[in-house]
Amino acid sequence: MYSDNIKYIGCDDAGLDLFESQYALQDGMCYNSFVILDRKVAVMDSSDPRTSEQWLYNLNAALDGRKPDYIIVQHMEPDHSGSLSAFRKLYPEAVIVASAKAIAFMQQFDEDMQVEPVLAVKEGDILDLGERKLQFIAAPMVHWPEVMMAYCPEEKLLFSADGFGKFGVKDADPDDWACEARRYYFNICGKYGIPVATVLKKASALDIQTICPLHGPILDGEKLEEALRLYTIWSAYDVETEGVLVAHASIHGHTAAAAEKLAEILRARGAKKVVVADLCRDDMAEVIEDAFRLGRMVVCAASYDGDVFPPMHMFLWKLGMKGYQNRKVGIVENGSWAPSAGRAMRALLEPLKNVSIVEPQITIKSSLKKADLPGLEALADSLLI
């Protein structure tokens, strides 16, 4: 319970190993949902189909004999709306409240679902529950086009949809929100910095003391202040931590050895933080997180079929897909007879907004040699200017 009249009815899914079938989970996932008990009863979102039975049990217990008047659908992605059809069968008279675009999506996901009765809301609309009101805030492309957040001024509480979410069950790592929230943000919402910044500007005009996201812990006090600080940095694609990411894709280990040597040189030259990532083995979502977190990056890869070793291609393609920008990047290629990785990596980096490719580009022939060290040192110096 987060106030006398707002009860948590969300669910943990501790056994889920992949979110969106691509992001590795160490601690499962949670799907947050709430009931507001006022003269009118409003349910805030539902739950993933995997947890429908538990969610409906939690809902029934919280209602304690009452019936819901409304169910608010902030976001139509199935991890939040996947139990909506089951809800509708139990409570056919409850009004579904959502944006017009969300309403249009409903029968795309379940053509047999009874949508009516339904109420379309837009920016600034207010739903009067009695002592409490919900003021709706349009949040398109955070991170789907139909998203609508809701602010309750009487509780000074923002229901923030997927904004401010994180990976993990609700109480996983309660003292470390930022780590999995950062990985979540850049991989889920990273492309949409401008829409996120727009919502942050709207939120700055409100007296918010609590944020209830659809994933992760409830934020208040110092945690809320830190979340707002980080979201301001992330949405602007600013540098959170001064340092260098050295990401490598190595076939036989020689490119990895060159990357490690470069990291050693960077540390010796005073780099505040150096992170070395193996794109063939490490969680790519974590490497993407580090790429956005740090201000500089070096990509080191073997040549492959006249192009670049596929793990590096996938990494750079994903960075571009997520809106990577405002960074300095160095290139180290390896090739035994016809080096091609540098050209391929450059072609993926050059279209990115405000990404400066640092010279010199380093070419290694098969394995790192003493004669290659001055080039790595020059690249390190250029990166740290």
N, C-alpha and C positions, 0 to 999 in steps of 0.2 A: 504494500500500500504506500503511495507517495503523497497522499493527503487523505483526510477523512473520507473524501468522496471520489477519489481516483484510485482504482485498484489495478494492479499488474496481473495480466492473464496470459502473458507470453509463454513461450516454450523453448527449452534447450533441445538441441539435436546433437548430442555428444558423439554419436556414431557417424556423422557425416564426414567423409574424407576429402571431398572436393566441392568447393562452392562454384556455382555456375559451370560445373563439370570441368574446371580448369585450374582453380586456385587451391593449392594444398592447405588443409586445415590440420593444425596440431591439436586443437581443443574444440573441434566441432563448430557449431554455429547456433545462434539464438535468433528467434523471431519475436520481436516485442509487440505486444498488444495491450490495450488498456480499456477499462470500463469507467466512464464518468457517470456517477450516480447523482442525479439532480432531479428536479421535477420531471424532466425528460431524461431518459437513459441513452447514452451514446457509447457505442463500441468503436474504438480506434483501431482499425485494420484487423485482419485475421491472421492466418499462419500458413506455413508451407503444408502441402498435402501430407507430407511425411508425419506431421504432428497434429493433424486435424482432430483425432480422437482426444488427445490430451488438451488441445485448445478448447474444444467444446465443453470438456469437463470443467476446465478452469473458468470458462465463461458462465456456466450454469451455477457453479459455486459462488461466484462473485455477485451474480444477479440475485441470489437468495430469494427466489420466488417472483421477482419482477421480470418484465419483458422489455427488451430493447426497443426504443423508438427509432433509433438511427444506427447505421453502421457507416463510419467514415472510411472511405477508401482513398488513402493518400497516394498510393502507388500500386499499379496493376501488375507488377512483376509477380510471377507465381509464388515466390517465397513469402509474399505478403497477402496475396489475394487468393491463394490456392484453396482456402477453406471457405471462400465466399458462397459457393454453391451449396455446401453442406449447411452453412448458416441460414441461407435463404429457405431451405426445406423445413428447418425448425421454426423460423421466425418469418413467415411470408408477408406479414404486415409491416415489418420494419422498413424504414425508408433508407435506401442506399444514397449516400451523399458523396459526390465525387465531381471532378472536373468533367466537362463535356467530352473531352478526348478520352478520359478514363472510361466513361460510360460506353463510348464507341468501341473500346477494346474488349468489353466484358464478354460479349457473345463470340468474339474472335477466339477467346480461350475456352469457352463452354457454350456452344450454340443452343443447348437445351436449358440454360439457366434463365430463370424468371428475373428479369431486371426490374420491372415495375413492382412497387412504387419507387421512384427515383427522383432525386433532386440534384440538378446541375448547379455547381457553385463556381464562382470566379474570384479573382483578386478583390479583396475588400469586403466580400459578402460575410455576413454574420449569422451564425446559427445560435438561437437563443434556447438554452437548456433550462432556464429558470434563474438560479443564482449565478450561474456561470454561462459564459458565452464563448463560442469558438469563432475567431476571426481568421479567414482563409487567406493564405499567401501563395500566390502562384510561383512555382519553382520549376519552370520548364527546363528540361535537359539537366536536371540534377537527380538522376542522370537519364531519365526518360522524359518524353515531351508532355506527359499528362500529369506530372507530379504536382501535388498541392500540399503545402504544409498548413498547420493550424496553430494559432496562438490563443491561449486562454489568459486574458488579462487579470482575472480575479486570482488565479494561481501563479501568475507571472511565469507561465510554463509554455515552452514551444515544443510541439510535436513536429519533429524535423525530417520525417520520412527517412530516406537513406543518408541524408546529411548527418555527419558526426557519428557514423556507424563504425564498427570494427569487426574483424574476424574473431571467432571464438564464442563459447557459451557465455551467458550473461555476466557471470562473475569470474571469468578467466583473467588471471593477472590483474587484479583490481588496482594495483599500484603502478601499473605500466600500461596506460591507455594508448600512448602515442605509437608504440612500435607496430602493433597490428592495425591500429587506425590509419597509420601512414601507408602501410602496404595495401590496405583496403582502399584508401582514397585514390592513390595514384593508379591502381589497376582497375578500379571501378569507375571513378569520377574524374580521373586525371585529365582526360580530353576536354572537360567542360569547366575550365577555370573561370571563364567569363561569366557563365550562368551562376556558378557558385559565388563569385564576387558580388553579383547583383543581389542574390539572396542575403549575403552578409550585410550589404548596405541597408536592405529593408530591415533586417534584424537589429541593426544598430539603433534604430529609432524606437525600439521596444524595450520595456523593462523586463528582461529575461533573467530569472534566477535558477531555472531548471530547464534542461534540454532532454527530451525523451526521443531518442532515435529508434529506428526500426531494427537496428542490430546493436548489440553491445550494451554497456552499462549506462545508467541514468547519470547525467552530468550536472553537477552543481558545485558551488564554491570555487576552490582553486582549480579543480579539474575542468570546470566550465570555462574559466578564464584562460587556461592553457589551451584548451581545444579551440577557442575563438582566435587566440594568437597564432596557432599553427595553421588553422584554416585560412587565415589572412595571408600567411606566407605561401602556402601551397597553391591557393587559387591565383596568386600573382606570378607563379612560377619563379619565385625568388629562391635564393640559396638559404637553406635552413642551417647547414653546418659547413664550415669551411673545410675542404678536403678534396681528395682525389679518389675516384673509383677506377681501378685497373681491372677491366673485364677481359677475359681471354677465352678463346675457343681453340683448343690445341688437339691435334690428332694423335701424336706420338709423345707429347710431353715437352718438345723443344720450345714451342711458342709459350707454354706455361712457364718454363724456366726463364725466358726473356721477360715475361710479365713480372715474375717475382723479383728479378734483378732490378727492373725499373722501379718497382715498389720500394726496394731497398735504397736506391738512389734518391727517390723522392723523400723518404724519411730522413736520410742523411742531410738533405738540403732544407729541412725544416718544415715539410708539409705537416699541417696540424693533425690530419687524419688521413690514413691511406687504407682503403678497403680493396682486397683482391678477391675477385669472383671468378669461379670456374663455370662458364656457361654450359658446359657439357654435364655438369653434376649438380650444381646449386639450384635452388628454387628460383626460377627466372623472375617470378613476381617480386621476390626479395631484392634481386639485382636491379630491377626497374625502380623499386623503392629507393635504393641507394643512389641510382643515377639522378633522380629528381631531388634527393636530399642534399647531395654534394654539388659543389660549384664547378668541378672539373672532372673529366673522364678521359681515360685512354682505352682504346679498343685494340686488342692484339689478336690476330687471327691468322690461321693457315690458309693458303690458297687451295682451292678445291674445284676441279672441273672448269677451270678458266674463270672462276668466280671466287666466292668466299665460303669457308666451311659453314654448313647450314646452321649450327647453333648461333653463330654470330649474325647471320642474315636474319634469323627469326628475332633475335634480341633487338637489332636496330630497326627492323620493321615494326615491332611492337612499340618501341619508343616513339617512332613517328606516329603510329596510330593513337598513342596516348597524349600527343601534343608536346613532346619534349622540346624545350627551347631555352634560350638565354644562358647557354653554357659554353665552355671552352673544351674542345675535344682534340686529343692527339691520336695518331694512327701508327700502329706497328704491324707490318705484314711479314709473313714467312712464305717462302716459296723455293723449291729446290731447282727448278729450271725455268719457269715462266711465272714469276710472282704476279698474282692478279687480285689478291685480297684487298690491297690498299685501294685500288681503283673501285672495286665493288663497294667497299665500306664508304668511301668518299661519296659515291653516287647516292647512297642511302642517307647520308648526313647533310649534304649540301642543300636539299630542299627545306630543311627544318628551320624554323624561325629563330633568328639571332643565335645560331650555333656557329661559333668561330672554330675553324679547323686550324690547329696549331702546327707550325712547321718547326723542325723538319719531320717529314714522314719517314719512318725508319723501315728499311727492308733488310730482313735477315735471310740468309741463304742456308736453309736446312737447320742449322743450330747456331746459337749465340757464340760469338768468338770475341777475343780481346779487342779486335779491330772495330767491333760494333759498339763498344762501351762509350766512346766519345759522342756518338750519335744519340744514345740513350740519355747521356748527361745533358746534351744540348736540348733534347726534347723536355726533360725534366725542368730545366731552367726556363724554357719558354712557357711551360704550363704554370709555373709559380710566379711569373711576373704579375 
